[in-house]
Amino acid sequence: MANNNIEININSEIGQLETVIIHTPGIEVENMTPENAARALYSDILNLSVALPEYNEFKGILKKFAQVFEIKDLLVDILKNEKVKMSLISRICKHEEVDDVCRTISDTPVEEVARQLIEGVEMRKDTLTKYLDNERFSLHPLPNFFFTRDASFSMNNHVMISKMASRVRDRESLIMESIFDYHPMFSTHTVNPVKLFDKSGKASIEGGDVLIAKENIYLSGISGRTSSQGIDAMLEYLKTIPGSKHLILQELPYQPESFIHLDMVFTFLDRDKCMIFEPLILHSSRHLTIHIILEDDKVVQIQEENNILVALKKLGVDLEPVLCGGVKDLYNMEREQWQSGANFFALAPGKVIGYGRNTHTMEQLNKHGFEIFKARDVLKGRVNLDDYAKYVVTIEGDELSRGGGGARCMTMPVSRKAVDW
């Protein structure tokens, strides 16, 4: 078991990436059927044999920049501790009301336990009720887990544990919480703001909605996945941090489903550039932008802003927007936003990764000074990224994007270098 004492350090969206956690999609994706896809929050089913080569390109690029850890490997590590294993299995079985699964998997090797907690446990048809049940699984697979951004997220030097909006994803948060609480490699403690501070029972918050502009400037979507009560729980947590804090909030429409999180319409690219879905970020009159200011343990101001860019500029973060889907043509904007065209992940300032299929978005990035390179060319040595100051590395994403997320969704950064602002 590794013991590197990695400290959590995420104070921006763009600092040079040092450590990141991912989950390579596996059999759990293949365990979806058209019948159960909607319950798993998918509008389509993915072909793993097509998605995996795309994902492996993505993973290969990440490994050129940072330490990359797989959730399954980290999970196997902590399950070697018998107390941790039994505690996690018990929490999962109690939450999902499948006590018989505990008895089935408790005595199996830890590698098999880790696999089953992610890929699912098939139902033993040993009673009439189960025999007549159309369900294949007692413990359902986790096909969303390769979107590792959602279940936990790093803020400054802590890991925040999400309260997922849908119960079918709660196991992801339980697994991530156990990894950060018990793996000796990570020097941190977890914070579960909803568990600590919410009394409404209505709170949810997911990592795809939370972005960090600077050490004390945070952004969040108010969405179908992150509720106002979830934001209030986050505010209570921020009150425990000394000094001034700013929280800029953006209301998102609940439909279409491509607006699931803030990072589907707004991501940081560089010290002075961001990617936006212009119709919502700059021209929506129905969806509020709200700026909350905290001083130590008090909320001192809540006010509306014209948009995120205006709010950030007032705080000294002056960003030039690059438009997802290009300019003027709303049809192209909507198509490419649907395909995660605004969802970029920064490897370092001005060095980002995203889906190459969004050609109008790529044209705009190129016009703003970004070179465009295919991941496969970088991995085969045809391009030396050290020769370029600003670029986009593109993965194909024809299959991955059908899952409803992009490069930022598929990463859980643990540490980044400080940004020279």
JOSULJO-V265806 format. One record per residue. N is the residue number from 1. RES is the residue in three letters. PSI is psi in radians with two decimals (none if undefined). BURIAL is I if it has 24 or more other ideal C-beta (glycine too) atoms within 12 Angstrom, else O. Layout:
n=<N	N>
res=<RES	RES>
psi=<PSI	PSI>
burial=<BURIAL	BURIAL>
This chain:
n=<1	2	3	4	5	6	7	8	9	10	11	12	13	14	15	16	17	18	19	20	21	22	23	24	25	26	27	28	29	30	31	32	33	34	35	36	37	38	39	40	41	42	43	44	45	46	47	48	49	50	51	52	53	54	55	56	57	58	59	60	61	62	63	64	65	66	67	68	69	70	71	72	73	74	75	76	77	78	79	80	81	82	83	84	85	86	87	88	89	90	91	92	93	94	95	96	97	98	99	100	101	102	103	104	105	106	107	108	109	110	111	112	113	114	115	116	117	118	119	120	121	122	123	124	125	126	127	128	129	130	131	132	133	134	135	136	137	138	139	140	141	142	143	144	145	146	147	148	149	150	151	152	153	154	155	156	157	158	159	160	161	162	163	164	165	166	167	168	169	170	171	172	173	174	175	176	177	178	179	180	181	182	183	184	185	186	187	188	189	190	191	192	193	194	195	196	197	198	199	200	201	202	203	204	205	206	207	208	209	210	211	212	213	214	215	216	217	218	219	220	221	222	223	224	225	226	227	228	229	230	231	232	233	234	235	236	237	238	239	240	241	242	243	244	245	246	247	248	249	250	251	252	253	254	255	256	257	258	259	260	261	262	263	264	265	266	267	268	269	270	271	272	273	274	275	276	277	278	279	280	281	282	283	284	285	286	287	288	289	290	291	292	293	294	295	296	297	298	299	300	301	302	303	304	305	306	307	308	309	310	311	312	313	314	315	316	317	318	319	320	321	322	323	324	325	326	327	328	329	330	331	332	333	334	335	336	337	338	339	340	341	342	343	344	345	346	347	348	349	350	351	352	353	354	355	356	357	358	359	360	361	362	363	364	365	366	367	368	369	370	371	372	373	374	375	376	377	378	379	380	381	382	383	384	385	386	387	388	389	390	391	392	393	394	395	396	397	398	399	400	401	402	403	404	405	406	407	408	409	410	411	412	413	414	415	416	417	418	419	420	421>
res=<MET	ALA	ASN	ASN	ASN	ILE	GLU	ILE	ASN	ILE	ASN	SER	GLU	ILE	GLY	GLN	LEU	GLU	THR	VAL	ILE	ILE	HIS	THR	PRO	GLY	ILE	GLU	VAL	GLU	ASN	MET	THR	PRO	GLU	ASN	ALA	ALA	ARG	ALA	LEU	TYR	SER	ASP	ILE	LEU	ASN	LEU	SER	VAL	ALA	LEU	PRO	GLU	TYR	ASN	GLU	PHE	LYS	GLY	ILE	LEU	LYS	LYS	PHE	ALA	GLN	VAL	PHE	GLU	ILE	LYS	ASP	LEU	LEU	VAL	ASP	ILE	LEU	LYS	ASN	GLU	LYS	VAL	LYS	MET	SER	LEU	ILE	SER	ARG	ILE	CYS	LYS	HIS	GLU	GLU	VAL	ASP	ASP	VAL	CYS	ARG	THR	ILE	SER	ASP	THR	PRO	VAL	GLU	GLU	VAL	ALA	ARG	GLN	LEU	ILE	GLU	GLY	VAL	GLU	MET	ARG	LYS	ASP	THR	LEU	THR	LYS	TYR	LEU	ASP	ASN	GLU	ARG	PHE	SER	LEU	HIS	PRO	LEU	PRO	ASN	PHE	PHE	PHE	THR	ARG	ASP	ALA	SER	PHE	SER	MET	ASN	ASN	HIS	VAL	MET	ILE	SER	LYS	MET	ALA	SER	ARG	VAL	ARG	ASP	ARG	GLU	SER	LEU	ILE	MET	GLU	SER	ILE	PHE	ASP	TYR	HIS	PRO	MET	PHE	SER	THR	HIS	THR	VAL	ASN	PRO	VAL	LYS	LEU	PHE	ASP	LYS	SER	GLY	LYS	ALA	SER	ILE	GLU	GLY	GLY	ASP	VAL	LEU	ILE	ALA	LYS	GLU	ASN	ILE	TYR	LEU	SER	GLY	ILE	SER	GLY	ARG	THR	SER	SER	GLN	GLY	ILE	ASP	ALA	MET	LEU	GLU	TYR	LEU	LYS	THR	ILE	PRO	GLY	SER	LYS	HIS	LEU	ILE	LEU	GLN	GLU	LEU	PRO	TYR	GLN	PRO	GLU	SER	PHE	ILE	HIS	LEU	ASP	MET	VAL	PHE	THR	PHE	LEU	ASP	ARG	ASP	LYS	CYS	MET	ILE	PHE	GLU	PRO	LEU	ILE	LEU	HIS	SER	SER	ARG	HIS	LEU	THR	ILE	HIS	ILE	ILE	LEU	GLU	ASP	ASP	LYS	VAL	VAL	GLN	ILE	GLN	GLU	GLU	ASN	ASN	ILE	LEU	VAL	ALA	LEU	LYS	LYS	LEU	GLY	VAL	ASP	LEU	GLU	PRO	VAL	LEU	CYS	GLY	GLY	VAL	LYS	ASP	LEU	TYR	ASN	MET	GLU	ARG	GLU	GLN	TRP	GLN	SER	GLY	ALA	ASN	PHE	PHE	ALA	LEU	ALA	PRO	GLY	LYS	VAL	ILE	GLY	TYR	GLY	ARG	ASN	THR	HIS	THR	MET	GLU	GLN	LEU	ASN	LYS	HIS	GLY	PHE	GLU	ILE	PHE	LYS	ALA	ARG	ASP	VAL	LEU	LYS	GLY	ARG	VAL	ASN	LEU	ASP	ASP	TYR	ALA	LYS	TYR	VAL	VAL	THR	ILE	GLU	GLY	ASP	GLU	LEU	SER	ARG	GLY	GLY	GLY	GLY	ALA	ARG	CYS	MET	THR	MET	PRO	VAL	SER	ARG	LYS	ALA	VAL	ASP	TRP>
psi=<2.24	2.65	1.26	-0.13	1.04	2.16	2.43	2.23	1.51	1.77	0.19	2.99	-0.17	-0.16	2.61	2.20	2.32	-0.76	2.37	2.55	2.38	3.03	1.95	2.18	2.49	-2.56	-0.48	-0.51	-0.70	-0.33	-0.04	2.53	2.86	-0.52	-0.67	0.05	-0.74	-0.69	-0.56	0.11	0.42	2.57	-0.01	2.97	2.55	2.61	1.90	-0.63	-0.41	-0.70	-0.61	-0.78	-0.66	-0.78	-0.66	-0.57	-0.80	-0.85	-0.69	-0.69	-0.78	-0.71	-0.34	-0.33	-0.43	2.93	2.27	2.16	2.45	2.37	-0.76	-0.69	-0.76	-0.65	-0.77	-0.74	-0.88	-0.47	-0.25	-0.34	1.97	-0.69	-0.73	-0.76	-0.88	-0.63	-0.79	-0.80	-0.76	-0.76	-0.74	-0.82	-0.67	-0.77	-0.68	0.05	0.88	1.07	-0.54	-0.47	-0.67	-0.80	-0.54	-0.73	-0.21	-0.58	0.10	2.79	2.64	-0.60	-0.65	-0.66	-0.82	-0.77	-0.81	-0.62	-0.41	-0.79	-0.25	2.85	2.13	2.52	2.29	2.04	1.09	0.16	2.85	-0.74	-0.80	-0.64	-0.65	-0.18	2.31	-0.22	2.47	-0.54	2.48	-0.86	1.97	2.62	2.87	1.29	-0.24	-0.06	-0.38	-0.18	1.28	-0.18	-0.51	-0.73	-0.40	2.74	2.59	2.34	1.98	-2.03	0.39	2.73	2.17	2.29	2.17	2.68	1.83	2.56	-0.51	2.31	-0.49	-0.22	0.03	-0.59	-0.57	-0.78	-0.68	-0.71	-0.80	-0.68	-0.76	-0.69	-0.84	-0.47	-0.57	-0.27	2.18	-0.22	-0.48	2.22	1.57	3.02	2.59	2.64	2.20	1.52	-0.65	-0.76	-0.63	-0.68	-0.30	2.32	-0.02	-0.46	0.10	0.07	2.41	2.58	2.33	2.57	-0.42	-0.31	-0.26	2.15	2.62	2.03	-0.87	-3.12	-0.68	0.30	2.00	2.60	2.60	2.56	2.61	1.87	-3.04	-0.26	-0.42	1.97	2.89	-0.61	-0.60	-0.71	-0.74	-0.67	-0.69	-0.66	-0.73	-0.65	-0.77	-0.47	-0.38	-0.14	2.19	2.72	-2.97	2.39	2.56	2.30	2.00	2.14	2.46	2.08	2.43	2.57	2.61	-0.37	2.56	3.02	-0.22	-0.21	0.52	-0.69	2.83	-0.62	0.02	-0.13	-0.16	2.14	2.66	2.44	-0.61	-3.14	-0.51	0.28	2.58	2.80	2.28	2.66	1.75	-0.76	-0.60	-0.81	-0.65	-0.37	0.22	2.18	-0.16	-0.27	2.00	2.62	2.17	2.38	2.09	2.27	2.27	2.42	2.00	-2.01	0.44	2.44	2.04	-0.26	2.39	2.11	2.72	2.59	2.81	-0.75	3.05	-0.73	-0.70	-0.79	-0.76	-0.67	-0.66	-0.42	0.18	0.15	1.67	1.90	2.38	2.17	2.42	2.35	2.11	2.21	0.06	-2.98	2.58	-0.67	1.74	-0.58	-0.85	-0.70	-0.82	-0.70	-0.81	-0.52	-0.71	-0.60	0.48	0.61	-0.26	-0.02	1.55	2.67	2.22	2.21	-0.46	2.95	2.16	0.13	1.85	2.91	2.46	-3.07	2.17	-0.30	-0.35	1.39	-0.63	-0.62	-0.74	-0.66	-0.73	-0.73	-0.72	-0.71	-0.40	0.29	0.12	2.21	2.59	2.13	2.48	2.45	-0.71	-0.57	-0.64	-0.79	-0.48	0.06	0.20	-0.32	2.31	1.84	-0.39	-0.30	-0.06	2.48	-0.61	2.28	2.86	2.20	2.17	2.34	2.70	-1.00	0.20	-0.65	-0.77	-0.69	-0.39	-0.27	-0.23	0.53	2.90	-2.70	-0.70	-0.68	-0.54	0.26	2.54	1.55	2.48	-0.64	2.50	2.67	2.74	2.58	2.34	1.59	none>
burial=<O	O	O	O	O	I	O	I	I	I	I	I	I	I	I	I	I	I	I	I	I	I	I	I	I	I	I	I	I	O	I	I	O	O	O	O	O	O	O	I	I	I	O	O	I	I	O	I	O	O	I	O	I	I	I	I	I	I	I	I	I	I	O	I	I	I	O	I	I	I	I	I	I	I	I	I	I	I	I	O	O	O	O	I	I	O	O	I	I	O	O	I	I	O	I	I	O	I	O	O	I	I	O	I	I	I	O	O	O	I	O	O	I	I	I	I	I	I	I	I	I	I	O	O	O	O	O	O	O	O	O	O	O	O	I	O	I	I	I	I	I	I	I	I	I	I	I	I	I	I	I	I	I	I	I	I	I	I	I	I	I	I	I	I	I	I	O	I	I	I	I	I	I	I	I	I	I	I	I	I	I	I	I	O	I	I	O	I	O	I	I	I	I	I	I	O	I	I	O	O	O	O	I	I	I	I	I	I	I	I	I	I	I	I	I	I	I	I	I	I	I	I	I	I	I	I	I	I	I	I	I	I	I	I	I	I	I	I	I	O	I	O	O	I	I	I	I	I	I	I	I	I	I	O	O	O	I	I	I	I	I	I	I	I	I	I	I	I	I	I	I	I	I	I	I	I	I	I	I	I	I	I	O	O	O	O	I	I	I	I	I	I	I	I	O	O	O	O	I	O	O	O	O	O	I	O	I	I	I	O	I	I	O	O	I	O	I	O	I	O	I	I	I	I	I	I	O	O	O	O	O	I	I	I	I	I	I	I	I	I	I	I	I	I	I	I	I	I	I	I	I	I	I	I	I	I	I	I	I	I	I	I	I	I	I	O	O	I	O	I	I	I	I	I	I	O	O	I	O	O	O	O	O	O	I	O	O	O	O	I	I	I	I	I	I	I	I	O	I	I	I	I	I	I	I	I	I	I	I	I	I	I	I	I	I	I	O	O	I	O	O>
